[in-house]
Amino acid sequence: MLTSLPLKLMIRSAGYCVHPEWLTLKGGSLRPVKFPAGYACLLHPVHGPILFDTGYSARFFRETATLPNALYRYITPVHFREEDSAAAQLQQEGIAPEDVRYIILSHFHADHIGGARDYPNARFIYLDKAYAAVRKLGRFARVKAGFLPGLLPADFAERSLPVSAAATIGGLDSTAKPAASWAASFSPGAPLTPESVYDLLGDGSVLAVELSGHAEGMIGVFVSTTAHDYLLCADTVWSSRAFLEQRPPHPAAGLIMSGRLDYKRSFERLQALRAWHPGLRIVPSHCRIALDNWGKGVLE
């Protein structure tokens, strides 16, 4: 087990968008395919339900009703119904929006922060440079960066718990230290070391790693159930086929990336992690295969 505390895990999606496959996968077809807006719910024995991203919400359509934001919905057609929201799905599982205390944001694209306003008691955890990269952008630059600030709650800053690059062994409690079992889990020769991982909760249960490239400061998180280790890798790749078949996106996808070289490094890190830990279940946020495999029930 990569983490020091096993959690229960739910992998779901809240709406989807449509893209030509060739843009997201080298040699992909010209036909448009569905990309689910994935999110996960981590069931923690102390902190309760914790979200990793939120998927879309109906606010996406209100925020993109006029220019320049409307460019987003025309370039990336979105399909969503109210019952598709993460909040509605979680309520079906007996989890009220008020019960969610923490939301981990992998990055600030609209399909990842779309439901942020649905959780009135949640505090937001993210890599500080991820928000710094988008919060002061102008109107057109924000659209190019996939960021719609109106999707965030008005008191977002007050409810934020940004993670600094200097806080890799911190967590929410600045006095917290990584558990010995966590430090020992990264063996010599691994593509990660304890010093490069963020212990988000201070108990070794949710371990984040920076995977910039698709977006500046994007993070993925390692979580373990009693049976398996998972890496929720956000948009490091758009599909499992990309890393299984070593097929990165078309070079044209670089136009919407924060950094092509960073993307290449993160893509290679994913390959290295899979080679180092063949049993690791890597979950891209927009992968239908991963959702079909692990998106049913509660993973224990």
N, C-alpha and C positions, 0 to 999 in steps of 0.2 A: 504494500500500500504506500503510495507516494505521500499521502498526507498523514497527520498524526491523529485525526479524528474522522471516522466515516460519517457521511451524510446520506440522506435520501435525496433523490434527484428526479425532477420532472423536466423533460425536454419537449417543448411545444413550439407552435408558431402562431402569430397573430397577423393574419393577412398575408398577401404575397404581391410581388411585382413581376413584370414580364420583361425579359431581355432576349435579344438574339444570343444563342449559345456561343457563337464564335468569339464574341467579345470577352467572355469569361473563361474560355477553355481553348487552348491552342489546338487548331484543327477541328473545332466544334462546328456544328451545322449552322446554316443560315436561319433555321426556323426559330421562332421565339419560344422560350421555355419559361416555366413558372419557377420563381425563386422565393421560397417561404421566408417570411420575416421571423426568424427564430428567436426564442428567448428560453431561459431555463429558470426553474424555481428550485432553490437549494433549501432543503428542510433541515435546519440546524437545531440540535437539541437544546441550546441555550437561547439563541437569537431568533428562533422561529423561522418563518419563510423569508428567504432572501432572493431577490430577483437578479438575474444576470441579463441585462437589457430588457426591453419591454415590447418590442414589435411595434406595429402601427396602431393608431387609434383614429376615430372619425375626425379628430382635430387636424390630421394631415390635410384633409380636403378643404377645411376652412382656411388653413394657413397657406394653401396654394391656390386660392380662388382668384387672385389677381397677380399681375406682373410685379416684380420679376419672379416671384416664387412659383408662379404658374408654370414656368419653364420646367421645373422639377417634375411635375405630374405629367407633362407632355412627353418628356424624354424618358421617364420611368413610369409607365402606366401602373397604377396600384389598384388592387382588388381587395375590398375589405367590407365586412358587415359588422354591425355592433356586437353580435354574438361571437365574433372572431377575436375580440379584444382579450388581452391577457387577463384583465380584471374580471371579465365575464367568465372566462374559463376557470380561473382560480376559485371564483365563488361556487362553481359547480363542484369543486373539490372541497368545499367547506372553508376556504381561505378568503376572508373579507379584505378589501383593500386597506382597511385600517390596521390589519394585522401585520402588514409588511413594514418592517423597521429599517431595512437597508435595501438599496438598489445599487448594484455594481454596473456601471456604464462602461462598456468596452471602448466606445468612442461616441462621437456626437452626430453621426448621420441620422437622418430623420426616421429611418426604419428601425433604429435602435433606441431612440428616446421618445418615440411617438406617444407612448402611454404614460410618460413620467408624471403627468398631472393627476393621474388616477389614484395616487397613493399619498394621502394627506399627512401621514405620520412618518413617511420614509425619509431617510437621509441618504445622500448620494455619494458613492465612492467611485473615484476615477483617478487616473494619472493626471496630475496637475497640468502638465504640458499639453494634454489633449484638449482641455478647455481653453487654455491660453492660446492655442493655435487658431481658434475659431471665434472667440467671443468678441473681438474688436474688428472683425471683418466688415466691409461695406456690404450693401444689399446684394449686388451682383456676385461679389466674391463669396458671400455666404452660400448662395445657390450653387455655385460651382463646387464648393466644399461639402455640399449635401447637408448643410446645417440650417435648421429653421428654429430660431430662438424662441418663438412663440409656443413651441411644444414643451418648453421647460416651465415649471411653476414660477410664479413671480418672486417667491422667496427662495429660489434655487441656491443663491450664494449662502444664505443663512443656514440652509439645510445640507450644505456640502461638507464632505470630509475628503478633500483632495489628498492624494498620496504623492509625496515628494520622492524624487529619485534618490534622495539621501536616506530614505526611511525603509530600506529593504528588510530590516529585521524588526520593524516597529509594529504596525497594526493600529487599531483604534486606540488602544491604551499605549502611550508612548513608552511605558516601562516594560511592555511585554517582550519576551524573548522567544525565539523559535524553539519548538520542542526538539529534544535530542533525536527523536525518531524521524522528524522531518529533516534535520540537518544530515542525518546518516543516509537518507533515502537517495540523495544525489551522489552516486558513486563516482570514483575517479574515472575520467574519460567521458562523463556525461556531457551533453551539450548545454547543460545548465549547472550552476552551482548555487548553494544557499545564498551567496552574496548577490546573485542576480535575480532573486525571486522576492516578491512582496508578500509578506504574511498579512493579509488584509484585515483579519479579525484578531490577530495576536495569539491565536491558539493553534496555528498550523493546519487549520481545516480548509481554508480557501487560499490558494497560493497563486498569485498573479505573475505574469511575465510579459514584458513589453514586446509587442509584435508590430512595430510601426511599419509604414509603407503604404498600405491602403489608406490609412489616416494617421496623422501624427499622434504619437502617444497611445495608440490602440493597445489594449491588453487582452490577453486570454487568461483563463483561470484553470488551474488543476483542482479537481475535486475527486474524492474517492468514495465509493460505496463499500459495503462489506465484500462485494464480489469483484468490482472492477475499478480501474483508474480511468478518469476522463480528462481530456483537455478540451474545454470550450474555447475554440480558437478564433471566434468572431469571424472577420472577413479576411483572414490571412489567405484563405482560398475560398472560392465561391462554392466548391463542391468537393466531395471526397475523391472524385475521379482525378482531380488536379494533382493531388499528392500521391495517390495510388499509382497513377500512370505517368507521373512526372510531366504534367502538361500545364505549365503556367498560363496565364491569360494572354490574349493577343496584345501586342505592343500598344495598340490604340487605347487599351484600358489605362495606360499610363497617364492619359490626359486627366483622369479623375483621381489619381493617386497623389498622396502628399510627397512621396519620394520613390522613384523607381529603384534606386540602389537599396534603400531600406526594405522595399518590398521583396527584392531578390534575396536579401539576407534572411528575412523572416520566412520566406518560402523554403530556403535551404535549412533553416532551423527546424521547421516542421518535419522535413525529410530526416534530419538527424535524430529528432526525438522519436520518430517512428522506428528507426533502425536501433536506437538505444533501448527502447521499451516496446517490443513488438505487440505486447498485449494492451498498450494504451489505446483507448477509444477516443479518436480525434473527431470532434463535432464542429464542423463549420456552421455558421449561423444560417446559411441559405441553402443547405444541402437536403434535397428531398430523400436521398438514400439514407442519410443519417437519421432523418426524422422518421422514415418508415421502419428503420431498425430499432430505434430506441425511444421513439416518441409516444409510446403507449404505456399507460399505467405509471406506477412509481418504481423507479429503479432503486433497489436496496442492496 
